[in-house]
Amino acid sequence: MRKILLHGSLGVAVLLSLFPFYWTVVMATNTTQDVFRNPPKLTIGPHLADNVQKVLQSVDLIAPIVNTVLVAIATTVLVLFFDSLAAFAFAKYDFPGRKVLFGLLLLMFMVPTQLALIPQFVIMAELGWVGTLKALVVPAAANAFGIFWMRQYISSAVPDEMLDAAKLDGAGFFRIYRSVILPVIRPGLAFLGIFTFIAAWNDYVWPLIVLLDPNKVTLQVALSQLNVGLKQDYSVLMAGALIGVLPLVVMFVLFARNFIGDAVKGAVK
């Protein structure tokens, strides 16, 4: 009975988690009238192609998708490099001010990101980067969460004896990082990479502020142009949302097996 209750609770939780995605598909494949009728239609309809065509007629998505892919990939690569490098130093090296710096890093978790928008915009304006994709990539190249996450992972996954053996062989900081640390922390990097890519892909507020040219925006900002006017077609809106989230679902499906496998290896290590 205990197992039945446990698996039943997990099944209900899974259904509740999946329902918003299913409802998005239902709305994107039906008309607004079908969705708002009483009772609403809860099955997938035949109007997906029509709604997607309306999205493409309303918004040019080719350039925004390319911009978003470039920003997400560049941000993810930089975050994985800088955060893991800083985390390695915090976890395995004793240097003056380490505890103070790490404490300041933890304090950054309590600062709302919205407070940094105006100073960040001023810095981008001084550098002449307003309206360019550099204003999206460079400020996001390192973050407190990534450093904290990788520091905790390295502290528990990499024994000091491995570092001592590498130092006896004459390896320096970057050689140890490349040959010893990176192979061991690959599961942690996999999680951080997926997390960072999704965050960069879904970012809306900062691109809306710093990208002034309507023809050089990211996907989320472009899709927001569908939400205008007094009479809104929610089926078209949901079709746009489906286009925005579909690449993330495909990416997770492709890499989920490797991600879970690496996580198990990391736990064993």
MILUMLO-819586 format. One line per 2 residues: number of its first residue (from 1); their letters; for each residue x, y negated, z negated of C-alpha. Coordinates in nm, 3 decimals. Each point is the difference from the previous one (the first is absolute). Layout:
% MILUMLO-819586
NUM	A	X:Y:Z | ...
END
This chain:
% MILUMLO-819586
1	MR	0.000:0.000:0.000 | 0.287:-0.235:-0.079
3	KI	0.154:0.055:0.344 | -0.338:-0.051:0.166
5	LL	-0.050:-0.332:-0.181 | 0.356:-0.108:0.082
7	HG	-0.024:0.080:0.370 | -0.352:-0.141:0.016
9	SL	0.121:-0.328:-0.148 | 0.291:-0.010:0.243
11	GV	-0.237:0.068:0.290 | -0.229:-0.286:-0.104
13	AV	0.301:-0.232:-0.034 | 0.121:0.095:0.348
15	LL	-0.343:-0.064:0.151 | -0.024:-0.339:-0.171
17	SL	0.346:-0.090:0.129 | -0.077:0.107:0.356
19	FP	-0.346:-0.154:0.023 | 0.118:-0.359:0.078
21	FY	0.201:0.133:0.294 | -0.292:0.209:0.117
23	WT	-0.233:-0.300:-0.032 | 0.242:-0.206:0.207
25	VV	-0.017:0.262:0.276 | -0.382:0.012:-0.025
27	MA	-0.031:-0.378:0.032 | 0.254:-0.013:0.284
29	TN	-0.191:0.262:0.200 | -0.348:-0.143:-0.050
31	TT	-0.168:-0.335:0.049 | -0.059:-0.256:-0.272
33	QD	-0.373:0.072:0.018 | 0.064:0.370:-0.070
35	VF	0.212:-0.083:-0.303 | -0.245:-0.244:-0.158
37	RN	-0.317:0.194:0.060 | -0.177:0.160:-0.297
39	PP	0.114:0.267:-0.062 | 0.338:-0.068:0.167
41	KL	0.140:0.238:0.256 | 0.271:0.215:-0.160
43	TI	0.115:0.198:0.304 | 0.259:-0.085:0.262
45	GP	-0.156:-0.168:0.303 | 0.081:-0.031:0.372
47	HL	0.089:-0.373:0.015 | 0.373:0.008:-0.088
49	AD	0.116:-0.072:0.356 | -0.240:-0.295:0.031
51	NV	0.111:-0.148:-0.332 | 0.368:0.043:0.080
53	QK	-0.057:-0.166:0.338 | -0.163:-0.296:-0.176
55	VL	0.302:-0.026:-0.232 | 0.243:-0.002:0.294
57	QS	-0.212:-0.261:0.178 | -0.004:-0.224:-0.308
59	VD	0.364:0.031:-0.109 | 0.324:0.073:0.185
61	LI	0.152:0.278:-0.214 | 0.309:0.095:0.203
63	AP	0.231:-0.277:-0.124 | -0.127:0.017:-0.363
65	IV	0.057:0.377:-0.009 | 0.354:-0.039:0.135
67	NT	0.071:-0.276:-0.254 | -0.137:0.208:-0.284
69	VL	0.202:0.307:0.099 | 0.321:-0.204:0.020
71	VA	-0.062:-0.168:-0.336 | -0.100:0.323:-0.176
73	IA	0.299:0.199:0.129 | 0.254:-0.277:-0.068
75	TT	-0.138:-0.064:-0.348 | -0.002:0.370:-0.087
77	VL	0.361:0.054:0.113 | 0.127:-0.304:-0.191
79	VL	-0.192:0.088:-0.316 | 0.130:0.358:0.002
81	FF	0.359:-0.121:0.036 | 0.009:-0.295:-0.240
83	DS	-0.227:0.149:-0.268 | 0.182:0.333:-0.014
85	LA	0.338:-0.175:-0.004 | -0.102:-0.230:-0.286
87	AF	-0.167:0.288:-0.183 | 0.321:0.206:0.025
89	AF	0.197:-0.282:-0.161 | -0.258:-0.045:-0.279
91	AK	-0.023:0.373:-0.070 | 0.361:0.116:0.009
93	YD	0.228:-0.301:-0.052 | 0.057:-0.204:-0.315
95	FP	0.070:-0.365:0.083 | -0.038:-0.326:-0.197
97	GR	-0.359:-0.122:-0.012 | -0.151:0.325:0.126
99	KV	-0.268:0.019:-0.270 | -0.088:-0.368:0.037
101	LF	-0.031:0.026:0.378 | -0.211:0.314:-0.025
103	GL	-0.221:-0.168:-0.259 | -0.053:-0.294:0.236
105	LL	-0.083:0.250:0.272 | -0.270:0.153:-0.219
107	LM	-0.140:-0.345:-0.079 | -0.062:-0.049:0.373
109	FM	-0.275:0.265:-0.024 | -0.202:-0.239:-0.217
111	VP	0.026:-0.292:0.243 | -0.290:-0.010:0.252
113	TQ	0.126:0.001:0.357 | -0.234:-0.289:0.080
115	LA	0.214:-0.232:-0.214 | 0.292:0.048:0.239
117	LI	-0.189:-0.091:0.317 | 0.061:-0.376:-0.010
119	PQ	0.372:0.014:-0.099 | 0.053:0.275:0.254
121	FV	-0.165:-0.206:0.273 | 0.218:-0.301:-0.089
123	IM	0.314:0.215:0.029 | -0.112:0.137:0.336
125	AE	-0.068:-0.355:0.121 | 0.348:-0.113:-0.110
127	LG	0.154:0.289:0.188 | -0.212:-0.069:0.308
129	WV	-0.155:0.346:-0.007 | -0.367:-0.102:-0.024
131	GT	-0.189:0.161:0.287 | 0.258:0.278:0.051
133	LK	0.003:0.364:-0.105 | 0.316:-0.060:-0.205
135	AL	-0.219:-0.178:-0.253 | -0.181:0.330:-0.055
137	VV	0.299:0.235:-0.007 | 0.272:-0.182:-0.196
139	PA	-0.205:-0.089:-0.315 | -0.119:0.360:-0.019
141	AA	0.344:0.157:0.050 | 0.023:0.090:-0.372
143	NA	-0.255:0.020:-0.278 | -0.013:0.067:-0.372
145	FG	-0.220:0.307:0.028 | 0.235:0.176:0.241
147	IF	0.306:-0.068:-0.214 | -0.176:0.113:-0.317
149	WM	-0.138:0.314:0.164 | 0.332:0.105:0.154
151	RQ	0.192:-0.085:-0.319 | -0.223:0.234:-0.200
153	YI	0.029:0.267:0.268 | 0.380:-0.020:0.023
155	SS	0.038:0.004:-0.379 | -0.188:0.330:-0.024
157	AV	0.100:0.170:0.326 | 0.374:-0.074:0.024
159	PD	0.220:0.139:-0.282 | 0.308:-0.198:-0.099
161	EM	0.217:0.306:0.065 | -0.065:-0.032:0.374
163	LD	0.125:-0.357:-0.003 | 0.305:0.092:-0.207
165	AA	0.089:0.275:0.245 | -0.034:-0.239:0.294
167	KL	0.219:-0.259:-0.174 | 0.268:0.266:-0.062
169	DG	-0.001:0.068:0.374 | 0.074:-0.367:0.061
171	AG	-0.347:-0.108:0.115 | -0.093:-0.366:-0.044
173	FF	-0.337:-0.162:-0.069 | -0.138:0.013:0.352
175	RI	0.141:0.347:0.070 | -0.171:0.133:-0.314
177	YR	-0.320:-0.178:0.101 | 0.005:0.148:0.350
179	SV	0.125:0.353:-0.073 | -0.132:0.073:-0.349
181	IL	-0.292:-0.226:-0.084 | -0.195:-0.013:0.327
183	PV	-0.035:0.380:0.051 | -0.132:0.043:-0.356
185	IR	-0.246:-0.292:-0.006 | -0.161:0.071:0.338
187	PG	-0.337:0.092:-0.159 | -0.008:-0.331:-0.188
189	LA	0.092:-0.188:0.317 | -0.277:0.181:0.188
191	FL	-0.262:-0.122:-0.245 | 0.142:-0.353:-0.008
193	GI	0.016:-0.008:0.380 | -0.365:0.103:0.043
195	FT	-0.108:-0.243:-0.273 | 0.196:-0.289:0.155
197	FI	-0.115:0.072:0.355 | -0.366:0.005:-0.104
199	AA	0.040:-0.323:-0.200 | 0.171:-0.176:0.292
201	WN	-0.258:0.129:0.247 | -0.294:-0.118:-0.213
203	DY	0.148:-0.335:-0.105 | -0.244:-0.280:0.080
205	VW	0.040:-0.310:-0.218 | 0.366:-0.082:0.064
207	PL	-0.016:0.054:0.381 | -0.316:-0.213:0.008
209	IV	0.190:-0.285:-0.169 | 0.338:0.013:0.170
211	LL	-0.091:0.100:0.358 | -0.140:-0.319:0.152
213	DP	-0.032:0.111:0.362 | -0.327:0.196:0.054
215	NK	0.171:0.190:0.281 | 0.281:0.124:-0.228
217	VT	-0.183:0.158:-0.292 | -0.008:0.344:-0.159
219	LQ	-0.277:0.254:0.038 | -0.186:-0.080:-0.322
221	VA	-0.013:-0.371:0.082 | -0.116:0.076:0.354
223	LS	-0.277:0.229:-0.127 | -0.119:-0.270:-0.239
225	QL	-0.099:-0.204:0.306 | -0.289:0.245:0.044
227	NV	-0.151:-0.124:-0.325 | -0.128:-0.334:0.133
229	GL	-0.338:-0.145:0.079 | -0.333:0.013:-0.175
231	KQ	-0.110:0.325:0.163 | 0.257:0.269:-0.072
233	DY	0.009:0.337:0.169 | 0.116:0.227:-0.281
235	SV	0.039:0.296:0.232 | 0.256:-0.195:0.202
237	LM	0.172:-0.107:-0.321 | 0.026:0.359:-0.116
239	AG	0.127:0.108:0.342 | 0.277:-0.258:-0.040
241	AL	0.072:0.127:-0.351 | 0.018:0.353:0.136
243	IG	0.254:-0.109:0.261 | 0.204:-0.163:-0.277
245	VL	0.004:0.302:-0.231 | 0.030:0.278:0.260
247	PL	0.380:-0.031:0.050 | 0.052:0.032:-0.377
249	VV	-0.211:0.316:-0.012 | 0.190:0.150:0.294
251	MF	0.335:-0.087:-0.162 | -0.099:0.163:-0.327
253	VL	-0.131:0.312:0.172 | 0.326:0.036:0.194
255	FA	0.231:-0.053:-0.298 | -0.209:0.133:-0.290
257	RN	0.140:0.354:0.026 | 0.362:-0.122:-0.008
259	FI	-0.084:-0.251:-0.274 | -0.153:0.265:-0.227
261	GD	0.281:0.246:0.077 | 0.268:-0.256:-0.087
263	AV	-0.185:-0.088:-0.320 | 0.008:0.367:-0.107
265	KG	0.372:0.022:0.080 | 0.062:-0.314:-0.203
267	AV	-0.189:0.148:-0.295 | 0.209:0.318:0.018
269	K	0.321:-0.199:0.015
END
